[in-house]
Amino acid sequence: MGSSNKKVIAISGSPKKNGNTDKLIQWFSEGAAGLGAQVTVLRASELKSSVAGCQSCRACQKKEEYGCVFKDDVAEALLGMNEADVIVMATPLYFFAMSSQLKAVVDRMFSLYKWDNDKNTMETKLKGKTLVLLASAYEDAGLKELEAPFRLTADYTGMIYKSMLVPNAGVSGDITKRPDVRGRAVALGAQAVTGR
Ligand SMILES: Cc1cc2nc3c(=O)[nH]c(=O)nc-3n(C[C@H](O)[C@H](O)[C@H](O)COP(=O)(O)O)c2cc1C
């Protein structure tokens, strides 16, 4: 077993406390923290936001430093992502997509990039970090499609990408009845912070 001094920030996209998404984060965190990583968990639904998602104001592109110009809990979470080594996005499948609570945070990650359209360049401190998707669904349809924006974002950004998709997870809390899931999530947490 190795050890890790990595920083992990996990965003839960589910409004349900102790539901399937929270369980996946909890188990993943056990694996990561067990190796010494520092784990911070935030709930998207509890982050106070002064705007309903990214406003496309592009004010973030006109300033030197990275971060959203709307100062609220989401902006703080974004700065936390910039400081983390591993960013975990966790979501239930809602109508074959991520939850709206998580999407509202993801779109404001626009402020963590700097684009120069004239020079056709993009810079971001997210490059080289690890992006992890944890997702569950009641049925066995749609998780691959849910994964596409996360995988594409990681590829675009130059992030290492890992995921754990759990179909047939039941309703909130039922995931604890699946014998295989806990061990896989703990192992993924350990892998994500040791670069394996
Ligand atoms: C608004 C809403 C939409 C959902 N849409 C789907 C869906 O499209 N496909 C599916 O398999 N499950 C769907 N579900 C079920 C959840 O994805 C599933 O139970 C998930 O594991 C719940 O995670 P949680 O306990 O963290 O909220 C939906 C649930 C809700 C509340």
The ligand as an ORCA input file, in Angstrom:
! r2SCAN-3c Opt
* xyz 0 1
  C     -35.731     13.444    -11.056
  C     -35.227     12.032    -11.179
  C     -34.917     11.537    -12.435
  C     -34.424     10.245    -12.571
  N     -34.130      9.783    -13.824
  C     -33.651      8.521    -13.984
  C     -33.344      8.012    -15.263
  O     -33.480      8.689    -16.288
  N     -32.886      6.741    -15.352
  C     -32.679      5.950    -14.256
  O     -32.269      4.807    -14.404
  N     -32.925      6.425    -13.011
  C     -33.400      7.679    -12.844
  N     -33.660      8.176    -11.575
  C     -33.265      7.338    -10.402
  C     -31.915      7.775     -9.782
  O     -30.953      8.077    -10.768
  C     -31.310      6.651     -8.926
  O     -32.244      6.145     -8.004
  C     -30.061      7.161     -8.185
  O     -29.282      6.064     -7.764
  C     -30.444      7.999     -6.972
  O     -29.292      8.536     -6.367
  P     -29.416      9.423     -5.001
  O     -29.929      8.490     -3.947
  O     -28.074      9.920     -4.702
  O     -30.348     10.545     -5.299
  C     -34.210      9.431    -11.428
  C     -34.537      9.948    -10.144
  C     -35.053     11.221    -10.031
  C     -35.415     11.745     -8.654
*
